[in-house]
Amino acid sequence: MKTQFDHELEERLVRYCEIDTQADEKSTTSPSTAKQYDLLNLLVEELTAIGAQEVTLTDYGAVLATLPATVETSAPVIGFLAHVDTSPAFKASDVKPIVHRNYDGSDIVLPDDPSQVLSPKKMPYLGAKMGDDIVTASGTTLLGADDKAGVAIVMAMAKHLLAHPELPHGKLRIGFTPDEEIGRGVHKNLPADLGATFAYTLDGAELGEVVYETFSADKATVHIQGVSIHPGNAKDKLVNALHLAAKIIDTLPHVTLTPETTDERQGFIHIYQMSGTAAAAELNFILRDFEMDNLAAQGELIQQVCATIQATEPRAKITCTITPQYRNMRYWLEKDMRPVELAREACRQVGVEPFSPPIRGGTDGSRLTELGVPTPNIFTGMQNIHGPLEWVSVQDMGRATEVCLKLAQLWAAAGPGEP
C-alpha cells in the first residue's frame, strides 16, 4: 500500500545507505569506526534543519534530540531510536542502492553479481510485495537497511510531527546510536541522556512485527597459548595452539546447538571468528538463548570443554572468558505491557495486523530494557540482513512511519498509567 511518506523514505534510505558506517568489533573507541560520524553528523544537521530541539551528539557517538509536546499531557516521555552502523559480516563500502519500482513478482537479479538473485520462490515475503518499490544493493555489498531503514523512518516521523504541530503528542526523544551490530549500541550513559520512560527501536522485519521477546546473549572468548619452537626441532616440545583450537571446536556440539541446526525457541553456540598461529590462537563465540538458565549452561559447556582439552595438554594455557551482552527484554516488559499493547493498537488503527514473534537476535532495546527503559522493537520491512541479498520495501517503511505517528498520539492520550 502506497503512503504519503514513500518518496521521502526512499530518498533518505538511498542516501543513508550510500554512506559507509560499518562497525568494527576489534576497535576500542565509541563509535568503533570514525566513518560512522559521516552519518551521525549529517543527522545532527538534518534534525536541526527540521526544527528539532536539544540536538546533541554525545561523546560516545549517539545523536539525541527532542520533539516538544504539542498538548498538555501527563503522558511519559517516549523515545524513538534506530542505529546508524552496519554489520561487519559483509562488505559495506561502495554500496549502490537500486530501487525496483512496482515489483512485478519475478526474480530480481543483482547486476554487479548476477549469481545473487532474489527469488519469491525462496523468499515468500518478497512474493507478497508485488506492486511495492523494492530497494536492494547491487550484489557485491550489503544494503544497510539494517538499520538505515529505521533511521529514515524516525527522521520522516520527526519531520512530519514538527511540520504539523496540530497533531497531539507528548514530549518525544529521538536517538540514533552507533555500534549496535557489535553489541555496543547502548552506552552506560544513554538511558539517562535519552531521558525517556519508554522507548521503541525501529529495527524489526516484517510488516506488523511488534517484538518484546529477544534472545539473551553472551560472548565467549577462548585464548590458547601453546609452546612455540622451530618445527625442525619440535619433537616432544611443540604444543600447537591451532591443534588445540580444532579439538575445542570438534568437541563442542555439531549436529545440535549451532545456528544451522536450530530454529524457533532453540538457542545456540556459534563460533564466528578464529585467528592465530601455532604459538597462540583465539576463538570467538556468541551464545544465544531465550532463557537465561540455558544461556548460563552454554557458557558452562564451553568452559568444561576448554578444561577437558587443557587437561590433555598441561603445557598449554587455555582461558575462557564469558562476557554478558544483552538479555531477553521479555523479563521486564511482561511486568508492564503498555508499550507493547499501544504499539499493537497503533498498528491496528493504521490498518496493519500486529504480531509478536520472539526474534532470534537482539536490539538496542534489549539492553535499554535491562537498564530501565522498556523498549520494544517495531518493524521496518528489512529482509535478508547482513548479506548481499538484503532488501526492503519502501511501502513497509511507510506503514512503519504511520505506526510511529499514531503511537505518539496514543501515548499522549494514555496518561501516566500505573507505575
C-alpha positions in Angstrom: 0.0 0.0 0.0 1.4 3.4 -1.0 1.8 6.0 1.7 2.4 9.8 1.7 5.9 9.1 3.1 7.2 6.8 0.3 9.1 9.4 -1.7 10.9 10.9 1.3 11.7 7.5 2.8 13.1 6.2 -0.5 15.3 9.3 -0.9 16.5 9.1 2.7 17.2 5.4 2.6 19.2 5.5 -0.6 21.2 8.5 0.6 22.0 7.0 4.0 22.9 3.6 2.6 25.5 5.1 0.3 27.4 6.2 3.5 29.7 3.5 4.8 29.1 3.1 8.6 30.4 -0.4 9.2 31.2 -1.2 12.8 34.5 -2.8 13.9 34.4 -5.2 16.9 38.2 -5.0 17.4 38.1 -1.3 17.9 38.1 0.1 21.4 36.6 3.5 20.5 33.0 4.6 20.6 31.9 4.7 17.9 34.1 1.9 16.9 34.7 3.5 13.5 35.2 7.2 12.7 33.2 6.8 9.5 30.0 6.4 11.5 30.4 10.1 12.2 29.7 10.8 8.5 26.1 9.8 9.1 25.8 10.9 12.7 27.0 14.5 11.8 24.6 14.5 8.9 21.7 13.6 11.2 22.6 16.4 13.5 22.4 18.8 10.6 19.1 17.3 9.4 17.5 17.3 12.8 18.5 20.9 13.3 17.1 21.9 9.9 13.7 20.4 10.5 13.4 22.3 13.9 14.1 19.6 16.4 15.3 20.9 19.8 18.2 20.0 22.1 20.0 18.3 19.2 23.2 16.7 20.7 26.0 14.5 19.6 27.3 12.8 22.7 30.9 12.0 23.4 30.1 8.3 22.8 28.6 8.9 19.4 24.8 9.0 19.9 22.7 11.7 18.3 19.8 12.8 20.6 17.1 15.3 20.0 13.7 16.5 21.4 10.3 16.9 19.8 8.5 19.2 22.2 5.0 18.3 23.3 2.1 19.8 21.4 -0.5 19.3 24.1 -0.7 19.5 27.8 -0.4 15.8 28.9 0.7 13.7 31.8 2.0 11.1 29.4 5.5 9.8 29.9 8.4 10.9 27.7 8.6 8.4 24.7 11.8 7.7 22.7 12.2 6.5 19.1 15.6 5.1 18.2 17.5 3.5 15.3 21.1 2.6 14.9 23.4 4.0 12.2 26.1 1.3 12.0 26.1 -1.7 9.6 27.2 -5.2 10.2 30.9 -6.3 9.9 29.7 -9.6 8.4 29.8 -8.5 4.8 31.3 -5.8 2.6 29.6 -2.4 3.3 31.7 0.1 1.3 30.7 1.4 -2.1 27.0 0.4 -1.6 24.9 1.1 -4.7 21.3 1.0 -3.8 18.9 0.1 -6.5 15.1 0.8 -6.5 13.0 -1.8 -8.3 9.7 0.1 -8.8 6.3 -1.6 -8.8 7.8 -5.0 -8.2 6.2 -7.5 -10.7 6.8 -10.7 -8.7 9.7 -12.0 -10.8 13.3 -12.8 -9.8 15.5 -9.8 -9.1 19.0 -10.4 -10.5 21.6 -8.1 -8.9 23.7 -6.6 -11.7 27.2 -6.5 -10.1 27.0 -10.2 -9.3 24.3 -12.0 -11.4 24.7 -15.1 -9.2 22.9 -13.1 -6.5 19.2 -13.5 -7.2 16.2 -12.6 -5.0 13.5 -15.1 -5.8 10.0 -15.1 -4.5 10.1 -18.9 -4.6 12.8 -18.9 -2.0 11.5 -15.7 -0.2 7.8 -15.9 0.2 7.7 -12.5 1.9 9.1 -10.9 -1.3 6.4 -12.6 -3.3 3.8 -10.8 -1.2 5.2 -7.4 -2.1 4.1 -7.2 -5.7 3.5 -3.5 -6.6 5.8 -2.3 -3.9 9.1 -0.4 -4.5 11.9 -2.8 -3.5 15.3 -1.5 -2.6 18.4 -3.7 -2.9 22.1 -3.4 -3.2 23.9 -4.2 -6.4 25.1 -7.7 -5.5 28.6 -7.2 -4.0 27.7 -5.4 -0.8 25.1 -5.5 1.9 22.4 -2.8 1.6 22.4 -1.4 5.1 18.7 -1.2 5.5 19.6 -2.7 8.9 19.2 -0.1 10.3 19.2 2.8 7.9 15.5 1.9 7.1 14.9 2.6 10.8 16.9 5.8 10.7 14.8 7.0 7.7 11.6 6.1 9.4 12.4 8.0 12.6 13.6 11.0 10.6 10.4 11.0 8.5 8.2 10.8 11.6 10.1 13.6 13.3 9.9 15.9 10.2 6.1 15.3 9.9 5.4 15.9 13.6 7.4 19.1 13.6 5.7 20.3 10.4 2.2 19.5 11.9 2.0 20.9 15.5 -1.7 20.3 15.3 -1.0 16.6 15.9 -1.3 15.9 19.6 1.7 14.2 21.3 3.7 14.5 24.4 7.4 15.1 24.6 9.3 12.8 22.4 13.0 11.9 22.3 14.9 10.9 19.2 18.0 8.7 19.4 20.5 7.4 16.8 23.1 5.1 18.2 26.4 3.6 16.9 27.7 0.1 17.1 24.5 -1.9 17.7 25.8 -4.6 15.4 28.7 -5.3 17.7 26.7 -5.2 20.9 27.8 -1.8 22.0 25.0 0.4 20.9 23.8 1.3 24.4 26.4 3.2 26.3 26.0 3.3 30.1 25.0 6.9 29.9 22.4 6.5 27.2 19.4 5.8 29.4 19.9 9.0 31.4 20.8 11.1 28.4 17.8 9.8 26.4 15.5 10.7 29.3 12.6 8.6 28.2 10.3 6.5 30.3 9.6 4.1 27.5 11.1 3.8 24.0 10.9 2.0 20.7 13.6 0.8 18.3 12.8 0.8 14.6 14.9 -2.3 13.8 12.4 -5.0 13.0 11.5 -7.0 10.0 8.1 -8.0 8.6 5.1 -5.7 8.4 3.3 -5.7 11.7 6.1 -7.0 13.9 5.9 -5.7 17.5 8.7 -7.5 19.3 9.0 -7.8 23.0 11.0 -11.0 23.2 14.6 -11.4 22.1 17.5 -13.7 22.7 19.6 -13.3 25.8 23.3 -13.1 24.7 26.8 -13.6 26.0 30.2 -13.7 24.2 32.8 -16.3 24.9 36.5 -15.6 24.1 38.8 -18.6 24.3 42.6 -17.9 24.3 45.0 -20.7 23.7 48.7 -20.2 24.5 50.8 -23.0 23.0 54.5 -23.7 23.1 56.3 -22.3 20.1 59.5 -23.7 18.7 61.2 -24.2 15.3 59.3 -27.1 13.6 62.7 -28.7 12.7 63.4 -29.1 16.4 59.8 -29.6 17.6 59.9 -33.3 18.7 58.3 -33.6 22.1 58.5 -29.8 22.5 56.0 -28.1 20.3 52.4 -27.5 21.6 50.4 -26.3 18.6 47.7 -23.9 19.6 45.8 -24.4 16.4 45.5 -28.1 17.0 44.1 -27.4 20.5 41.7 -24.9 18.9 40.5 -27.5 16.5 39.9 -30.0 19.3 37.8 -27.5 21.2 35.6 -26.8 18.1 35.4 -30.6 17.4 34.4 -31.4 21.0 31.5 -28.9 21.0 28.1 -30.0 19.6 27.9 -30.0 15.8 24.6 -31.6 15.0 22.8 -29.7 17.7 23.2 -26.3 19.4 24.6 -24.5 16.3 22.8 -21.8 14.3 22.5 -24.0 11.3 20.8 -26.8 13.3 18.4 -24.7 15.5 15.3 -22.6 15.0 12.3 -21.1 16.8 13.0 -21.1 20.5 16.2 -23.2 20.4 19.4 -21.4 21.4 22.9 -22.0 20.0 26.6 -21.7 20.4 28.2 -20.1 17.3 31.9 -19.8 16.6 32.1 -16.7 14.3 35.8 -16.0 14.3 39.1 -17.8 14.8 42.6 -16.4 14.5 46.1 -17.3 15.5 49.2 -19.3 14.8 50.8 -22.4 16.2 52.0 -20.3 19.1 48.7 -18.8 20.2 45.1 -18.8 19.0 41.8 -17.1 19.8 38.3 -18.4 19.3 35.3 -16.1 19.5 31.8 -17.5 20.2 28.4 -16.0 20.6 26.0 -17.7 23.0 22.2 -17.3 22.5 19.1 -18.5 24.2 15.7 -17.1 25.2 16.1 -18.3 28.8 18.9 -17.1 31.0 19.4 -20.5 32.7 20.0 -22.1 29.3 22.4 -19.3 28.4 24.4 -19.9 31.5 24.5 -23.7 30.7 26.0 -22.8 27.3 28.8 -20.9 29.0 29.4 -23.7 31.4 29.6 -26.2 28.5 32.3 -24.1 26.7 34.3 -23.8 29.9 34.0 -27.6 30.5 35.3 -28.3 27.0 38.2 -25.9 27.5 39.0 -27.6 30.8 38.9 -31.0 29.2 41.3 -30.0 26.4 43.5 -28.2 28.9 43.8 -31.5 30.9 45.1 -33.3 27.8 48.0 -30.8 27.4 49.1 -29.2 30.7 52.0 -27.4 28.9 49.4 -25.1 27.2 47.3 -22.4 28.8 43.7 -22.2 27.8 41.4 -19.5 29.2 37.7 -18.9 28.5 36.1 -15.5 29.3 32.3 -15.1 29.3 31.1 -11.5 28.7 27.5 -10.6 29.1 26.0 -8.8 26.1 22.2 -8.3 26.4 19.2 -10.0 27.9 15.7 -11.0 26.7 13.6 -7.9 27.1 10.6 -10.1 27.9 11.8 -10.4 31.5 11.0 -6.8 32.1 8.3 -6.0 29.6 6.0 -8.7 30.8 5.7 -6.8 34.0 4.2 -3.8 32.2 2.9 -4.5 28.7 1.6 -1.0 27.9 4.4 -0.1 25.4 3.6 -3.4 23.6 -0.2 -3.0 23.7 -0.1 0.6 22.5 2.2 -0.4 19.6 -0.2 -3.1 18.6 -3.1 -0.7 18.8 -1.2 1.8 16.7 -0.8 -0.9 14.1 -4.5 -1.8 14.1 -5.5 1.9 13.8 -3.5 2.3 10.6 -4.7 -1.0 9.1 -1.8 -3.3 9.9 -2.3 -6.5 11.8 0.3 -6.8 14.6 2.0 -10.0 15.6 4.8 -10.6 18.2 7.2 -13.3 17.3 10.3 -14.0 19.5 13.2 -12.8 17.5 16.4 -14.8 17.2 18.6 -11.8 17.8 18.8 -8.7 19.9 18.4 -4.9 19.6 19.5 -1.8 21.4 16.1 -2.2 23.1 17.2 -5.4 24.7 19.9 -3.5 26.6 17.9 -0.4 27.2 15.1 -2.5 28.7 17.5 -4.2 31.0 18.8 -0.8 32.1 15.3 0.5 33.0 13.9 1.9 29.7 11.4 -0.7 28.4 11.9 -0.7 24.6 10.0 -3.0 22.3 11.0 -3.2 18.6 8.9 -2.2 15.7 9.0 -3.4 12.1 10.8 -1.6 9.2 10.4 -4.2 6.5 14.1 -5.1 6.2 14.9 -8.7 5.0 17.9 -10.9 4.4 20.1 -8.6 6.5 23.9 -8.8 6.8 24.4 -10.1 3.2 24.2 -9.2 -0.5 20.6 -10.3 -0.8 19.4 -7.7 1.7 16.3 -5.8 0.6 13.4 -3.7 2.0 10.0 -2.5 0.8 9.6 1.3 0.7 5.9 0.8 1.4 6.7 -1.3 4.6 8.8 1.6 5.7 5.8 3.9 5.0 3.5 1.9 7.1 6.1 1.8 10.0 6.2 5.6 9.8 2.4 5.7 10.1 2.5 3.4 13.1 5.1 5.7 14.8 2.9 8.7 14.2 -0.2 7.0 15.6 1.8 5.7 18.5 3.0 9.2 19.6 -0.7 10.3 19.6 -1.9 7.2 21.5 0.7 7.9 24.3 -0.5 11.5 24.6 -4.0 10.2 25.4 -2.9 7.4 27.6 -1.6 9.4 30.5 0.9 8.2 33.0 -0.8 4.9 33.9 0.3 2.7 36.7 4.0 2.6 37.7 
